[in-house]
Amino acid sequence: MDQPSTDTARRAFELIGAPYDGASTLGFPGSRYAPARIREALEWITMRVEDGQVYSLETGELHAAPVIEDGGDASIVAHDLETTLERTAARISDAVHAGHVPILLGGDDCLLYAGTKGLHDAVDGSVAIVHFDAHLDVMDENEQQGRHSQSSGMRRSLELARTSRDHSIQVGLRHFNFPSSRRYVVEEGPAQITARAFDRMGTDAAVDRILARIDGADHVHCSFDIDAIDLAFAPGCGGYEPGGLTSRQALDVITAIAPHCDSFAVTEVNPLKDHQDMTSNLAAYLVYYFAFYGQEQPAPRH
């Protein structure tokens, strides 16, 4: 496993909670409780830091612990989805302007759009999306869900002016979806690595494909819907979809791509459906792995 170097400038990270699940029009609501649970689980990891260092059992070495500041929660409005998205995106932008790498703790997966928009609005140049999810999230609009929901975050994100579909990729997709979604994906959608393909090619090959896809983008937002991971490892999620990534695969892929990403989000953790906080704990480890292995300044992509 790659080791963080001590010779380059280190990035600082800012946690931003978005305790909102008003767009959970399908699946199970309850992800509004996730930011608090993930923060609590994260304390179990960060309490091992001594004198600014942490011992990685996987590298066998002492390393500088990542600098993770808690910026509190975005000012969400429970009855107003669009205002919640705008305010959350603004908090992401503020973190970027402050020189931090934002880590968004959802909340349901409508926040994929808020995370992408926050980075998009704070930077110049193109923005790629690495989207881990069991589902496509490319719904356009319907009577029950409107234009913004947990089912439309990827589509809305790809409509932003400088989001590059040619550099974006979805990982962990599986099972079945709407025929209209297939038409969109074939005609306009990003690249895909299904859960089956990921398992067959292996983590290293999947990482190579992701890095090749985002190469050439100026900035990258990584959004991780926890249901990309199999229910055996993440039972507390918004929608039950067996056959996903293992927890080891998820941690390893985040380890590899973190230095290349400018923002990160974990969404759809549902403490009301969880078993002994397994899923909140896994989400906290994804956050910490992202910060630990992503604390170096990313190498130029061009």
N, C-alpha and C positions, 0 to 999 in steps of 0.2 A: 504494500500500500504506500502511496506517495506520502512524503513527510513535508509538513510546512517548513519552509526555510526561515532562518533568522536574519537573512541578509537584505531583505527587501522591506519597503514600507508596509506597515500593517494597516488593514482597514478596521474601522470601528462599526459596530452594528447597533441598530435601534429597534427594539421591539415595539410594535404598535398593535394593540388589540382592536378587534372589530366584533363586539359581542352582538351580532345581528343574525337572525335566521328567518327574517320576514319574507325571503324569497324562496323558502323551502316549500314550494307548491307541490313537489313530488317527493317521495321518500319520507324521512322522519325529521321533524323539527327538533331542536334541542342544542344545536351548535352554538347558540348564544352563550352557553355556559363554558365553552371550550377555552377561551383565552385565560380565564382564571385557573382552570385545571392544568393547562399546559405550563403556565408560569410556575405553579406549585411543583409540578414534576421536574421542571428545569432546575429548581433549587436543589433537588437531589443530586444533579450532575455538577452544578457550579460550586457546591460546598466542598468539592475536592480540590479546589484551587488553593494553593499556598504560595504566598509571596509572588503572585502574578504568574505562577507556573502550574502546569498540570502534567501529570504522567500518563502518557498514552500506552496502554498495554499492547496495542496493535503495532506501534512503531518501536516500542521498547525504550523510548527516550523521553526526556523532559522537554516540554515545549512551552512557549509563551501561551498563556490562556487567552482566548479571544476576548476582546473588549465588547461587552454587550450591555448597552444602556436600556433601561425600560422607560419608554416614552409615554406610558399609560395608554388609554384607549382613545380611539377616534370618537368624535362627538356624533354618535349615530342617532337617528330619529326613528323610533320603532315603527311608526305608521307611514313613513315616507322613504321608500326605497331609493329613489333617484337622489334625494338630498343626502342620504346615507352614503351612496356611492361617491358623490361629489366630495363630501367632507373627508371620507376615507382616502380618496385619491389625493386630496390636498395635503393630508398628513404625510402620505408617502413622498410627495414632492418636497415638502418641508424638510423631511429627513435627508433626502438627496442633496438639497441645497445646503444643509448643515454639514455636509461631508460624510454622512453616515450611509451605510448599506441598510435599507429598511427590511425588516422581517415582520410580515403581517400575520397575525394570528386570528384566523376566522373562527366562527362565522361560517355561513353557507357559501357556496361556490359562485354566487353572483359577484363575490369579491375578487374573482379572477379579473374581472373588468377594472375594478378599482385599483388593484395592484399594477396592472399594465398601464392604465391611464396615468397613475401617479408618477411612474418612471418616465413614461412618454412625455408628459408635460414638463418634466424637470430637466430634460436633456435635449441636445441636438442630435440629429442623425437617426438612423434606423433602429428599431427595437424588435428583437426576436422574442418569441415566447417558447419556453419549454414547459409543456403542460402535462403533468402526470394525472391521469384520471381513468376510471373505468368507462366513462361516458364521453361523448363527443362535445357536448355543450355548444352546439351550433344551431340550436333552435332559433328561428327568426322571430316569430310572434304568433301567439294564439290567444284565444279568449281568456283562458284561465291564468296564463303566465305573463301576458303582456310582452314587451320588448326586452325587459331586463328581468332575469330570474336565474336560478341555479342551473338552468338548462341552456342559457344563451351567452354565457360569459366569454367563451372563445370567439364566437361570431362577432359580438360587439367589440371585442378587443382588436380583431383583425380589421375592423372598419376605421380604426384610428388612422390618421393621415400617414404617420411614419412607421406603423407596425408592418413588418415584412413577413408576409405569408411564405415567401420563398426561403426564409431562414427559420421558420417556426416548425415545431414538431410536437406531436402528442404521443404519450407513452403510457402503456398499461391498458389500452382499450380492449374491450371484450364483449362477447354475447351479442345482443341484438339492438337495433335502433330503427328509427323511422326511415322509410324510403326517401323522403324529402331530404333527410340529412345526408344520405348517400349522394344524391345529386349535387348537393353543395360541396361535399368533400371532393368528389371527382372533378368538379368544374373549378372550384376556387379554394379548396381547403388546404391545410398544411400537410406535411409528411406525417406518417404514423409508424409506430412500433406497437403492435398489439401485444397483449400479455403473453399470448402463445408464441409469437415471434421472439419476444424478449427471452423467454425461457429456452427456446430452441437455439438461439444464437449465442446466449450467454451474456453476462454483464459487460465484459470487456468489449465485445463486438458492439453491443448496444451503445455503450459510451462513445465508441469511435464514430458511430453513425450520428449520434446527437451532436458531438463536437464538429463533425464535418458539416452538419446542417446549419449550425449557428455561425460557422466561420464566415466572416464578411459582414456580419451585423455589427453595428456600433455599440449596442447595448443589449442585454438579455435579462428578461424577467422570467424567473422560474416559479411556477405555481403548482403546488402539490396537494391535490385532492386526496385525502387519506384513503378513499376507496380504490385508489390504484393498487393498494396493498390487499392481499388476500384476507378474508374474514378471520382466518385462523390466527392472524397476527394483529388484526385491527378490527375487532368486533364492534367497536363503537363508532359507527359511521352513518352517513345520511341515507345510504341506499345499499342494500345487500347484493353483492355481486361476487360469487365465488370464483376462484381461479386466477387471482391476481398475483402481483409480485410478492416475494417473500420479504420479511423485514431486513434480512441480510442484503438482498439485492437492492432494496431501496436505499439503505445506508451507503452501500458501495457506490451506487450511481451518483448520489448526492455528493459524496466525497470527491468524486472525479470531476464533476461539472461546477462545483461551488466557486472555484477561482475565476470562472468565466462568466459568472452571473452578477448582475448589479442590484438585484432585489429578489426577495424570496417570500413566498406565502404558503402557509399550511391551512387548509380549509376542510370543512365537513366533519371534523372530529365531533362526535356526539356523546357527551358524558352520560346522557340519559339511557343510551343503548350500550354503554361500555361494560366491560367485565373487569372489576378491580383496577380500574384506571389503566388497563393495558394500552389503550389507544392513545390516551393523553400522554402517557409515558413515552411511547414510540414517537409521537409527534415532537415531544421535547428533545429526544435524541436526534431527530432529523434537523431540528433547529440548531442544536449544538454542533453536530457534524458540519452543517453548512457554515457556521461561523468559524469553527476550528480550522477546517480545511480551506475556507474561503478568505482567511484573514490576510493573505498576501495580495498585493496589487496584481490584478490579472495581467497576463502577458498580452501584448497587442494582437488583435485578431486579423490584421491585414498583412 
